[in-house]
Amino acid sequence: MQSTFNMIKFHIGYFIATFLLFITEFIIALYVHDSFIRPYGGDFLVVMLIYCIVRSFFNLPVLLTAGGVLLFAYCVEFSQYFHLARVLGLQNSKLAKILMGTSFSFMDMVVYTLGIVLIIVVENLRLSLKKF
């Protein structure tokens, strides 16, 4: 088990990736109004964004972080199924709608999973190339 001191570490590479992914998500949200990139591309990238945020500040194992991010994304999606924003009285909050979403989609869960799979593949490639 890692000590707390070893777990907290700033990683500039993940921080830069976080910034670039955030800008990409922002551009998609503002300027892309199609039926593929906005709904699926945004969801694909958002799990990568969250993963990079976590890895920017915490030195955690790839699979633990990726699994935690995927579980979080699934929880957000299931909260949409149960209309959690409405239950909490936040149905008129634009911020709540952005952060929590408004409608459940099984396809979103598939896209989140594909995003996490890509993260794991890239991280494993990066770690194997680092050994050389």
MIBA-554918 format. One record per residue (C-alpha): chain; x, y, z; residue in three letters. Coordinates in Angstrom, 1 decimal, decimal comma, always signed. Layout:
MIBA-554918
{'A' {X Y Z} 'ALA'}
...
end
This chain:
MIBA-554918
{'A' {+0,0 +0,0 +0,0} 'MET'}
{'A' {+1,4 +3,4 -1,0} 'GLN'}
{'A' {+1,7 +6,1 +1,6} 'SER'}
{'A' {-0,2 +9,3 +1,1} 'THR'}
{'A' {+3,1 +11,1 +0,5} 'PHE'}
{'A' {+3,9 +8,8 -2,5} 'ASN'}
{'A' {+0,3 +9,0 -3,9} 'MET'}
{'A' {+0,3 +12,8 -4,3} 'ILE'}
{'A' {+2,5 +13,9 -7,1} 'LYS'}
{'A' {+2,0 +16,5 -9,8} 'PHE'}
{'A' {+2,4 +15,2 -13,4} 'HIS'}
{'A' {+2,8 +18,0 -15,9} 'ILE'}
{'A' {+2,1 +15,6 -18,9} 'GLY'}
{'A' {-1,3 +14,6 -17,6} 'TYR'}
{'A' {-2,0 +18,2 -16,6} 'PHE'}
{'A' {-1,3 +19,4 -20,2} 'ILE'}
{'A' {-3,5 +16,5 -21,5} 'ALA'}
{'A' {-6,2 +17,7 -19,1} 'THR'}
{'A' {-6,0 +21,2 -20,5} 'PHE'}
{'A' {-6,1 +20,1 -24,1} 'LEU'}
{'A' {-9,0 +17,7 -23,5} 'LEU'}
{'A' {-10,9 +20,4 -21,7} 'PHE'}
{'A' {-10,4 +22,8 -24,6} 'ILE'}
{'A' {-11,5 +20,1 -27,0} 'THR'}
{'A' {-14,7 +19,4 -25,0} 'GLU'}
{'A' {-15,4 +23,1 -24,7} 'PHE'}
{'A' {-15,1 +23,5 -28,5} 'ILE'}
{'A' {-17,4 +20,5 -29,1} 'ILE'}
{'A' {-19,9 +21,9 -26,7} 'ALA'}
{'A' {-20,0 +25,4 -28,3} 'LEU'}
{'A' {-19,5 +24,7 -32,0} 'TYR'}
{'A' {-20,4 +21,1 -32,8} 'VAL'}
{'A' {-24,1 +20,4 -33,2} 'HIS'}
{'A' {-24,2 +17,1 -35,0} 'ASP'}
{'A' {-25,6 +13,7 -34,1} 'SER'}
{'A' {-22,2 +11,9 -33,7} 'PHE'}
{'A' {-19,3 +13,9 -32,5} 'ILE'}
{'A' {-21,2 +15,9 -29,9} 'ARG'}
{'A' {-23,0 +13,1 -28,2} 'PRO'}
{'A' {-20,4 +10,3 -28,6} 'TYR'}
{'A' {-17,1 +12,1 -29,1} 'GLY'}
{'A' {-17,8 +14,2 -26,1} 'GLY'}
{'A' {-18,6 +11,2 -23,9} 'ASP'}
{'A' {-15,5 +9,3 -25,3} 'PHE'}
{'A' {-13,3 +12,2 -24,4} 'LEU'}
{'A' {-14,8 +13,1 -21,0} 'VAL'}
{'A' {-13,6 +9,8 -19,4} 'VAL'}
{'A' {-10,1 +10,6 -20,7} 'MET'}
{'A' {-10,5 +14,2 -19,3} 'LEU'}
{'A' {-11,4 +12,9 -15,8} 'ILE'}
{'A' {-8,7 +10,2 -15,9} 'TYR'}
{'A' {-6,1 +12,9 -16,8} 'CYS'}
{'A' {-7,4 +15,2 -14,0} 'ILE'}
{'A' {-6,9 +12,4 -11,5} 'VAL'}
{'A' {-3,5 +11,4 -12,8} 'ARG'}
{'A' {-2,4 +15,1 -12,8} 'SER'}
{'A' {-2,3 +15,1 -9,1} 'PHE'}
{'A' {-2,2 +11,5 -7,9} 'PHE'}
{'A' {+0,3 +8,8 -8,6} 'ASN'}
{'A' {-2,2 +5,9 -8,8} 'LEU'}
{'A' {-2,1 +2,7 -10,8} 'PRO'}
{'A' {-3,5 +2,8 -14,3} 'VAL'}
{'A' {-6,1 +0,1 -13,8} 'LEU'}
{'A' {-7,3 +1,5 -10,4} 'LEU'}
{'A' {-7,7 +5,0 -11,8} 'THR'}
{'A' {-9,3 +3,9 -15,1} 'ALA'}
{'A' {-11,7 +1,6 -13,2} 'GLY'}
{'A' {-12,6 +4,3 -10,8} 'GLY'}
{'A' {-13,2 +6,8 -13,6} 'VAL'}
{'A' {-15,4 +4,3 -15,5} 'LEU'}
{'A' {-17,4 +3,5 -12,3} 'LEU'}
{'A' {-17,9 +7,2 -11,8} 'PHE'}
{'A' {-19,1 +7,7 -15,4} 'ALA'}
{'A' {-21,5 +4,8 -15,0} 'TYR'}
{'A' {-22,8 +6,2 -11,7} 'CYS'}
{'A' {-23,5 +9,6 -13,5} 'VAL'}
{'A' {-25,3 +7,8 -16,3} 'GLU'}
{'A' {-27,4 +5,8 -13,9} 'PHE'}
{'A' {-28,3 +9,0 -12,0} 'SER'}
{'A' {-29,8 +10,1 -15,3} 'GLN'}
{'A' {-31,9 +6,9 -15,5} 'TYR'}
{'A' {-33,3 +7,8 -12,0} 'PHE'}
{'A' {-33,7 +11,5 -12,9} 'HIS'}
{'A' {-31,5 +12,5 -9,9} 'LEU'}
{'A' {-31,3 +16,1 -11,0} 'ALA'}
{'A' {-35,1 +16,3 -10,8} 'ARG'}
{'A' {-35,2 +14,4 -7,5} 'VAL'}
{'A' {-32,7 +16,9 -6,0} 'LEU'}
{'A' {-34,7 +19,8 -7,4} 'GLY'}
{'A' {-32,0 +20,8 -9,8} 'LEU'}
{'A' {-34,0 +20,2 -13,0} 'GLN'}
{'A' {-33,8 +24,0 -13,9} 'ASN'}
{'A' {-30,1 +24,4 -13,2} 'SER'}
{'A' {-28,1 +24,7 -16,3} 'LYS'}
{'A' {-24,9 +23,7 -14,4} 'LEU'}
{'A' {-26,6 +20,5 -13,0} 'ALA'}
{'A' {-27,8 +19,6 -16,5} 'LYS'}
{'A' {-24,2 +20,0 -17,9} 'ILE'}
{'A' {-22,6 +18,1 -15,1} 'LEU'}
{'A' {-25,2 +15,4 -14,5} 'MET'}
{'A' {-26,7 +15,1 -17,9} 'GLY'}
{'A' {-30,4 +14,8 -18,6} 'THR'}
{'A' {-31,2 +11,4 -20,1} 'SER'}
{'A' {-29,9 +7,9 -19,7} 'PHE'}
{'A' {-28,4 +6,1 -22,7} 'SER'}
{'A' {-26,9 +2,7 -22,7} 'PHE'}
{'A' {-24,8 +3,8 -25,7} 'MET'}
{'A' {-23,1 +6,4 -23,5} 'ASP'}
{'A' {-21,9 +3,6 -21,3} 'MET'}
{'A' {-20,5 +1,8 -24,3} 'VAL'}
{'A' {-18,7 +4,9 -25,4} 'VAL'}
{'A' {-17,3 +5,5 -21,8} 'TYR'}
{'A' {-16,0 +2,0 -21,8} 'THR'}
{'A' {-14,3 +2,4 -25,2} 'LEU'}
{'A' {-12,7 +5,6 -23,9} 'GLY'}
{'A' {-11,3 +3,8 -20,9} 'ILE'}
{'A' {-10,1 +0,9 -23,0} 'VAL'}
{'A' {-8,2 +3,3 -25,2} 'LEU'}
{'A' {-6,7 +4,9 -22,0} 'ILE'}
{'A' {-5,5 +1,4 -20,8} 'ILE'}
{'A' {-4,0 +0,6 -24,2} 'VAL'}
{'A' {-2,2 +3,9 -24,5} 'VAL'}
{'A' {-0,9 +3,7 -20,9} 'GLU'}
{'A' {+0,3 +0,1 -21,4} 'ASN'}
{'A' {+2,1 +1,2 -24,7} 'LEU'}
{'A' {+3,6 +4,2 -22,9} 'ARG'}
{'A' {+4,9 +2,0 -20,0} 'LEU'}
{'A' {+6,3 -0,6 -22,3} 'SER'}
{'A' {+8,1 +2,0 -24,4} 'LEU'}
{'A' {+9,5 +3,5 -21,3} 'LYS'}
{'A' {+11,2 +0,2 -20,5} 'LYS'}
{'A' {+13,4 +0,6 -23,6} 'PHE'}
end
